[in-house]
Each structure stands twice: as C-alpha cells, then as structure tokens.
Amino acid sequence: MIKEVETNSPADLSGLKPGDKILAIDGEDVTESDNSYVVELLRDALLNYREIELTVMNTVEYNIFSKYTKNNLSTDSRKLMI
C-alpha cells in the first residue's frame, strides 16, 4: 500500500494517492509480493529513467475486490503510466 506521495513527483502527477494498493507492475502481479520486492522494482525504474505501468486500486476498492476475486485486475482497477 502506498503510504506517502511526494508532491509534484511522477507518482503524484500520474494520480497515485496515499492508500492506493499496487496490484501489478508492468503486468506482473505483485499482490502477494514482499514490500521490499515492490520497492526494488519501483526504484529500478526510477534509477534507470524507465516508464512503468502500475495497476492500482484505492483501499476501499481493493477490500471489496479481494472478497470476490484477484483474477480480473484490468476490469476493476486503474492503470497509470509513471
């Protein structure tokens, strides 16, 4: 879950908000991944000036979504390019 978004950062400008849950990075499901792995993927993209695609949900959407299924990420989520 995203805890903080720096003002005017690529994350902020793309619409990420505190409380958003990252579901996938470049199509790779990270819902069960360790936080340090997710941070590593994000840092790698930042350090290499590489654009990435994040699939995210806000906390309320994620809580509802996870009660039903985690197999349909594209229908119930937002995709953001950072």
DRENTOR-569464 format. One line per field, with one value per atom (N, C-alpha, C): residue number from 0; chain; atom name; x, y, z. Coordinates in nm, 2 decimals. Layout:
BEGIN
k (NUM:...)
c (A:...)
a (CA:...)
c1 (X:...)
c2 (Y:...)
c3 (Z:...)
// end
This chain:
BEGIN
k (0:0:0:1:1:1:2:2:2:3:3:3:4:4:4:5:5:5:6:6:6:7:7:7:8:8:8:9:9:9:10:10:10:11:11:11:12:12:12:13:13:13:14:14:14:15:15:15:16:16:16:17:17:17:18:18:18:19:19:19:20:20:20:21:21:21:22:22:22:23:23:23:24:24:24:25:25:25:26:26:26:27:27:27:28:28:28:29:29:29:30:30:30:31:31:31:32:32:32:33:33:33:34:34:34:35:35:35:36:36:36:37:37:37:38:38:38:39:39:39:40:40:40:41:41:41:42:42:42:43:43:43:44:44:44:45:45:45:46:46:46:47:47:47:48:48:48:49:49:49:50:50:50:51:51:51:52:52:52:53:53:53:54:54:54:55:55:55:56:56:56:57:57:57:58:58:58:59:59:59:60:60:60:61:61:61:62:62:62:63:63:63:64:64:64:65:65:65:66:66:66:67:67:67:68:68:68:69:69:69:70:70:70:71:71:71:72:72:72:73:73:73:74:74:74:75:75:75:76:76:76:77:77:77:78:78:78:79:79:79:80:80:80:81:81:81)
c (A:A:A:A:A:A:A:A:A:A:A:A:A:A:A:A:A:A:A:A:A:A:A:A:A:A:A:A:A:A:A:A:A:A:A:A:A:A:A:A:A:A:A:A:A:A:A:A:A:A:A:A:A:A:A:A:A:A:A:A:A:A:A:A:A:A:A:A:A:A:A:A:A:A:A:A:A:A:A:A:A:A:A:A:A:A:A:A:A:A:A:A:A:A:A:A:A:A:A:A:A:A:A:A:A:A:A:A:A:A:A:A:A:A:A:A:A:A:A:A:A:A:A:A:A:A:A:A:A:A:A:A:A:A:A:A:A:A:A:A:A:A:A:A:A:A:A:A:A:A:A:A:A:A:A:A:A:A:A:A:A:A:A:A:A:A:A:A:A:A:A:A:A:A:A:A:A:A:A:A:A:A:A:A:A:A:A:A:A:A:A:A:A:A:A:A:A:A:A:A:A:A:A:A:A:A:A:A:A:A:A:A:A:A:A:A:A:A:A:A:A:A:A:A:A:A:A:A:A:A:A:A:A:A:A:A:A:A:A:A:A:A:A:A:A:A)
a (N:CA:C:N:CA:C:N:CA:C:N:CA:C:N:CA:C:N:CA:C:N:CA:C:N:CA:C:N:CA:C:N:CA:C:N:CA:C:N:CA:C:N:CA:C:N:CA:C:N:CA:C:N:CA:C:N:CA:C:N:CA:C:N:CA:C:N:CA:C:N:CA:C:N:CA:C:N:CA:C:N:CA:C:N:CA:C:N:CA:C:N:CA:C:N:CA:C:N:CA:C:N:CA:C:N:CA:C:N:CA:C:N:CA:C:N:CA:C:N:CA:C:N:CA:C:N:CA:C:N:CA:C:N:CA:C:N:CA:C:N:CA:C:N:CA:C:N:CA:C:N:CA:C:N:CA:C:N:CA:C:N:CA:C:N:CA:C:N:CA:C:N:CA:C:N:CA:C:N:CA:C:N:CA:C:N:CA:C:N:CA:C:N:CA:C:N:CA:C:N:CA:C:N:CA:C:N:CA:C:N:CA:C:N:CA:C:N:CA:C:N:CA:C:N:CA:C:N:CA:C:N:CA:C:N:CA:C:N:CA:C:N:CA:C:N:CA:C:N:CA:C:N:CA:C:N:CA:C:N:CA:C:N:CA:C:N:CA:C:N:CA:C:N:CA:C:N:CA:C:N:CA:C:N:CA:C)
c1 (0.08:0.00:0.09:0.05:0.12:0.09:0.20:0.18:0.19:0.28:0.30:0.33:0.29:0.32:0.38:0.50:0.57:0.50:0.47:0.41:0.49:0.43:0.49:0.58:0.58:0.66:0.59:0.66:0.59:0.46:0.47:0.36:0.24:0.27:0.17:0.10:0.19:0.14:0.06:0.08:0.00:-0.12:-0.14:-0.27:-0.26:-0.14:-0.14:-0.17:-0.23:-0.27:-0.23:-0.20:-0.18:-0.30:-0.28:-0.38:-0.40:-0.35:-0.37:-0.29:-0.34:-0.27:-0.22:-0.09:-0.03:-0.07:-0.13:-0.17:-0.07:-0.02:0.07:0.17:0.29:0.39:0.43:0.40:0.43:0.36:0.24:0.17:0.20:0.30:0.34:0.26:0.18:0.10:0.19:0.17:0.26:0.17:0.05:-0.04:0.00:0.08:0.13:0.28:0.34:0.48:0.52:0.64:0.70:0.72:0.70:0.71:0.84:0.95:1.08:1.10:1.04:1.05:0.98:0.86:0.79:0.87:0.93:1.01:1.13:1.19:1.30:1.27:1.15:1.10:1.08:1.02:1.00:1.13:1.22:1.35:1.43:1.42:1.50:1.44:1.31:1.26:1.30:1.29:1.33:1.48:1.57:1.71:1.75:1.67:1.70:1.61:1.54:1.46:1.36:1.31:1.22:1.08:0.99:0.85:0.79:0.70:0.64:0.49:0.42:0.28:0.24:0.16:0.11:-0.04:-0.08:-0.22:-0.25:-0.34:-0.37:-0.52:-0.55:-0.68:-0.67:-0.77:-0.77:-0.81:-0.79:-0.82:-0.96:-1.06:-1.20:-1.22:-1.18:-1.20:-1.13:-1.00:-0.93:-0.99:-1.05:-1.11:-1.23:-1.31:-1.43:-1.38:-1.28:-1.23:-1.17:-1.10:-1.03:-1.13:-1.25:-1.35:-1.41:-1.40:-1.45:-1.35:-1.25:-1.15:-1.03:-0.92:-0.80:-0.75:-0.84:-0.80:-0.84:-0.91:-0.95:-0.90:-0.77:-0.71:-0.75:-0.77:-0.79:-0.93:-1.03:-1.16:-1.19:-1.13:-1.16:-1.05:-0.97:-0.85:-0.82:-0.73:-0.68:-0.54:-0.50:-0.37:-0.31:-0.19:-0.12:0.01:0.05:0.19:0.27:0.38:0.47:0.61)
c2 (-0.12:0.00:0.12:0.22:0.35:0.43:0.47:0.54:0.69:0.73:0.87:0.90:1.01:1.05:1.19:1.20:1.33:1.43:1.55:1.65:1.67:1.68:1.70:1.59:1.48:1.37:1.30:1.21:1.14:1.06:1.00:0.93:1.03:1.14:1.25:1.29:1.32:1.37:1.27:1.14:1.03:1.00:1.06:1.03:0.94:0.89:0.80:0.88:0.81:0.87:0.78:0.84:0.75:0.66:0.54:0.44:0.35:0.39:0.31:0.18:0.07:-0.06:-0.09:-0.12:-0.16:-0.31:-0.33:-0.47:-0.53:-0.45:-0.51:-0.40:-0.44:-0.35:-0.41:-0.33:-0.38:-0.51:-0.53:-0.66:-0.77:-0.75:-0.86:-0.84:-0.94:-0.94:-0.93:-0.82:-0.81:-0.81:-0.85:-0.85:-0.94:-1.04:-1.13:-1.11:-1.01:-0.99:-0.91:-0.94:-0.87:-0.72:-0.63:-0.49:-0.45:-0.52:-0.48:-0.51:-0.62:-0.65:-0.54:-0.50:-0.39:-0.26:-0.23:-0.11:-0.12:-0.24:-0.26:-0.24:-0.29:-0.27:-0.12:-0.05:0.09:0.17:0.14:0.21:0.18:0.06:0.03:0.11:0.13:0.21:0.35:0.40:0.54:0.57:0.48:0.50:0.49:0.41:0.39:0.47:0.57:0.66:0.58:0.48:0.39:0.41:0.43:0.44:0.30:0.30:0.17:0.19:0.08:0.08:0.02:0.09:0.04:0.01:-0.10:-0.12:-0.11:-0.01:0.02:0.03:0.01:0.03:0.11:0.19:0.25:0.14:0.17:0.07:0.02:0.11:0.06:-0.03:0.00:-0.08:-0.22:-0.21:-0.34:-0.43:-0.37:-0.46:-0.53:-0.46:-0.52:-0.62:-0.58:-0.67:-0.80:-0.79:-0.91:-1.01:-0.96:-1.06:-1.15:-1.10:-1.18:-1.25:-1.18:-1.25:-1.16:-1.22:-1.14:-1.18:-1.24:-1.28:-1.19:-1.08:-0.99:-0.84:-0.83:-0.70:-0.58:-0.61:-0.50:-0.44:-0.51:-0.46:-0.37:-0.40:-0.33:-0.25:-0.20:-0.12:-0.01:0.07:0.19:0.15:0.19:0.17:0.31:0.33:0.46:0.44:0.53:0.53:0.63:0.58:0.66:0.67)
c3 (0.00:0.00:0.00:-0.07:-0.08:0.04:0.11:0.24:0.22:0.12:0.10:-0.05:-0.10:-0.24:-0.23:-0.28:-0.28:-0.38:-0.34:-0.43:-0.55:-0.66:-0.80:-0.84:-0.78:-0.82:-0.94:-1.01:-1.12:-1.06:-0.94:-0.88:-0.86:-0.80:-0.78:-0.91:-1.01:-1.13:-1.21:-1.18:-1.25:-1.18:-1.06:-0.98:-0.87:-0.83:-0.72:-0.59:-0.50:-0.37:-0.26:-0.14:-0.02:0.00:0.03:0.05:-0.07:-0.19:-0.31:-0.29:-0.35:-0.34:-0.48:-0.49:-0.62:-0.64:-0.75:-0.79:-0.88:-0.98:-1.08:-1.12:-1.16:-1.21:-1.35:-1.45:-1.59:-1.62:-1.56:-1.59:-1.49:-1.41:-1.31:-1.18:-1.15:-1.03:-0.91:-0.83:-0.70:-0.58:-0.59:-0.47:-0.36:-0.39:-0.28:-0.26:-0.33:-0.32:-0.19:-0.15:-0.04:-0.07:0.03:0.01:-0.05:0.00:-0.04:-0.19:-0.24:-0.38:-0.47:-0.42:-0.50:-0.50:-0.39:-0.38:-0.47:-0.48:-0.57:-0.71:-0.75:-0.89:-0.92:-0.83:-0.85:-0.85:-0.76:-0.76:-0.89:-0.93:-1.06:-1.17:-1.18:-1.29:-1.27:-1.15:-1.13:-1.16:-1.11:-1.13:-1.28:-1.36:-1.50:-1.59:-1.53:-1.61:-1.70:-1.65:-1.73:-1.69:-1.79:-1.76:-1.73:-1.63:-1.59:-1.59:-1.60:-1.59:-1.45:-1.37:-1.24:-1.26:-1.20:-1.19:-1.04:-1.01:-0.87:-0.84:-0.71:-0.66:-0.53:-0.50:-0.37:-0.26:-0.14:-0.03:-0.03:-0.04:-0.04:-0.16:-0.28:-0.40:-0.38:-0.32:-0.30:-0.20:-0.09:0.01:-0.05:-0.13:-0.20:-0.30:-0.38:-0.49:-0.43:-0.32:-0.27:-0.21:-0.18:-0.13:-0.24:-0.36:-0.47:-0.55:-0.61:-0.69:-0.71:-0.74:-0.77:-0.91:-0.99:-1.12:-1.23:-1.20:-1.30:-1.28:-1.28:-1.24:-1.34:-1.47:-1.56:-1.55:-1.51:-1.51:-1.39:-1.28:-1.15:-1.10:-1.19:-1.14:-1.24:-1.19:-1.27:-1.32:-1.44:-1.49:-1.51:-1.45:-1.46:-1.52:-1.60:-1.65:-1.57:-1.52:-1.44:-1.51)
// end
